Amino acid sequence: MPDLERVGFIGLGNMGGAIALRLLRAGYPLTVLDQDENKVRPLVAEGAKSAASPRELAQHSTIVIASLQSEAVEEVTCGKDGFIHSGNKGLAFVDLSSTAPELAIKLSTALREHGIEMLDAPVSGADIGATNGELTIFIGGSYEGYRRCLPVLQQIGRMVTYLGKSGNGQIAKRINQMMQAMSELAIYEGMQLAKKMDLDLKMFARAVSAGCAQSWRLDELVGDVFNKGDKKYKLKLRPGRTANALAMAKSAGLALPGADAAHRVFSDHNWQIAIDFEE
């Protein structure tokens, strides 16, 4: 049986910490790094090792995985103490963070010059998907790198899909976010109409969640209202989920009137919409 990849993991937030723990419990030799030592200690107690810098993390690993805010990715890869200075040729770097496609291409090119293969691999599925190993992962980069990292990624992802060259994973994630926002607009306006027509909102939501209008976000709404007893459901709105896709479409010469409408509706509500089940 071939030796397992030695995995380094940087970024132990709610999602990253859950992913790292899954990999550790799957038997992978794991080294972790986070600015918050309190997030490192539980994993060390479970058997992981810790590193003091991204460079040290890369030196102890064959695959490094990052789950970071977008502004931190370039620093840990190409900064003065980044992976790029590890001298570890043959290292694979998997970036689960959501960044600009252009940044993924830039970093991939720079790392490849130092013998490091990078995959941009943003995820969808929220913290619960990370905990349960049911994330959707969009992969951009070399196919050889994808095949090498696939056994590791299958420990955390239910759907791990190769989409071609560097940057394509991030492009797919931005389109996915746009589609998610449009499904939230459908939920919002559908519930508005149901209320206006004097339907029981709770029962209506449960009914449509079992039909063709079913979506991940609608399932979440029904679960919160029926299982948790919540009286309000707040839509998970962020300007970038439509703005990034609209900018990408504009640069490609493509009009997206539906996405533009969703962006305008949510912007008019200052990106704060809650569906009230008690009114």
Order of alpha helices (4+ residues) and beta strands (2+ residues): beta-alpha-beta-alpha-beta-alpha-beta-alpha-beta-alpha-beta-beta-alpha-beta-alpha-beta-alpha-alpha-alpha-beta-alpha-alpha-beta
